[in-house]
């Protein structure tokens, strides 16, 4: 009986952790979406066009 109760407690903990993880993931996703929209509304950071980080091979 004791092992069954421990298993039930552990199962409830895992379900709770999964729900918290899911909520945190959705919050991060919403934050990125809001940031993307904000950047799109604001436009580019500088008037210069973007440059490639690596030089093109000759």
C-alpha positions in Angstrom: 0.0 0.0 0.0 2.8 2.4 0.9 4.5 1.9 -2.5 1.2 2.7 -4.3 0.9 5.9 -2.4 4.4 6.9 -3.2 3.8 6.2 -6.9 0.6 8.3 -6.8 2.5 11.2 -5.2 5.3 10.9 -7.7 2.8 10.8 -10.6 1.1 14.0 -9.3 4.5 15.7 -9.0 5.4 14.8 -12.6 2.1 16.1 -13.9 2.5 19.3 -12.0 6.1 19.8 -13.3 5.0 19.1 -16.8 2.2 21.7 -16.5 4.7 24.3 -15.1 7.1 23.6 -17.9 4.4 24.0 -20.5 3.2 27.3 -19.0 6.8 28.6 -19.0 7.4 27.5 -22.6 4.2 29.3 -23.7 5.3 32.4 -21.8 8.7 32.4 -23.5 7.0 31.9 -26.9 4.6 34.8 -26.3 7.5 37.0 -25.2 9.5 36.2 -28.4 6.3 36.9 -30.4 5.8 40.2 -28.7 9.4 41.1 -29.2 9.2 40.3 -32.9 6.1 42.4 -33.4 7.7 45.3 -31.5 10.9 45.1 -33.6 8.8 45.0 -36.8 6.8 48.1 -35.7 10.0 49.9 -34.8 11.9 49.0 -38.0 15.6 48.6 -38.3 17.9 49.6 -35.5 20.1 51.7 -37.7 19.7 53.2 -41.2 22.6 51.1 -42.5 21.8 47.8 -44.4 22.9 44.6 -42.6 26.3 43.2 -43.4 27.1 39.5 -43.6 29.3 38.4 -40.7 31.7 36.4 -42.8 33.6 37.7 -45.8 32.7 36.2 -49.2 35.3 33.8 -50.6 37.3 35.1 -53.6 
